[in-house]
């Protein structure tokens, strides 16, 4: 299977019950998610991300277009047992402990008690929650509930894991741990589809992304291809020189010094001149490579461009 998720020209509109006005949530949306990859869905508030997730999960049916998930048409019941889902704002029965809640959700998924017990212990440990605690979920912090949500999403050992804002409510340590879990899922052969406003998180873990705005895909592809600026190189020197800005600026697109390093963004045909000038300044060449913009830069360029 090449594409675990494939959407082609999906359109979904909703009618306001009060005003009876149709609102288009997604329009002619197409995207593909490769097997054993980490895919990021990005977009500003109201762009159509949540509706897209609901279409993939079979919670709403598109007005037009086609698609399949795990080789089956959208909405097929047979695929649901192979999907794990973490919503943006998960809700759990507060009177239950983590183990009892995992047992409850495991039985709903058709798992036997012994399997649930074994997997629960491993998953709760994986997300950093105590084993055998009498603390009920209603006493969990937001970050702890988010960790539990990830554990329950993995309980059925899914082939496809869909996460909506997986780092919501977590401190920096927790965010790093969740990134490591996401990467480990890919290493185990899983496919991860995540929607997030944490652009640095997406950039650090995703293989490919789709940026949507006003219900349409405005950019998508492999992350490396989207972020690399063709024909521009980044030259990095160790050491600093008071004359670096003055010497490099006529040749470079941008020069900045940080933490004892001088970074020069320059057209590829001027790299040799920059290296020569750096030597004359007494700087030591560290790296030369293609220049990549950040995902945040790309996102802002695209979204602001769409607003004009």
C-alpha positions, 0 to 999 in steps of 0.5 A: 500500500503506497498511500494510507490516506488518499483524498481527491477533490473532497468538498464539504459544506455545512448549513447553519440551522439558524440562518440556513446559510451554507458554509464551505468547510473544505473545497476540492481538497486533495492529499496523500499520506504515504505508508510508514510516514509522519504527515502534518496538516497545517493551517490557520484557525478555520482553515478546515483542519478539523473537518478534514480529520472528521472526513478521514475518520468517517465521522462526516461524509463529503458532499463530493470527491473520493477517498480511501483510508487503509485501502478502504473507501471513506467511512468503512467500518472495517478500518476503524479498528486499525485507527488510533485517534487523539482529539484536540480536547479529549474527554474521559470519564473522570471517576475512573483511574487510568487502568480502569479507563484503559480497560473500558476503552479496550473492551469497546475496541474488542480486546480481551482483558489480558491483552488490555492489561499488558498493553496498558502497563506498557503504554502508561509507562511510555507516556510517563503516567504512574502505574497502579495509581488510585488517582482518578482522571478528574484529578489529572492535570491537562498535561496528564490527561493529554498523556493518557489520551495518547496512551488510549489512542495506541491501545488497539495497536493501530496501523494509522495514528491520528493526533489533533494537537498532541502537545497541547497542555504539555510543558517543554519536557512533555513536548519533547517526550511526545515527539520521541513517541511519535518518531518511535511509532514510525520506527515501528512501522506505523503511519502518523497523521498529526494536526498541530499549531506547533510548527517547530514540532511539525518541522522536527518530526514530519516527513511531509506536510499539507498547508490548507487555507479556506478549505483548500490545499495551498502547499503540500509535499515533502518537507525538505523540498518545501523548505529548501530554497533553490539556488541559495546556500548557507555558509557557516563560520566559527568565530566572529569578526567586527568586519563580517557584516560589512565584508559579507553584506555586498555579496550575501542575502543575509548575515547574522552572528549567533553563539560564536558562529557567523551564518551567511545566506548567499546565492550558490554562485557566490559561495566561493567568494564568501569562503575566501572573504571569511578566510581573510577575516580569520574565520574558520569554515564550518559548513556549506549546504543548501539554505532552508527556510523554517516551516514558520517562515513558509507558513507565514509566507503562504497564509499571508499571501492567501489573505492579500 
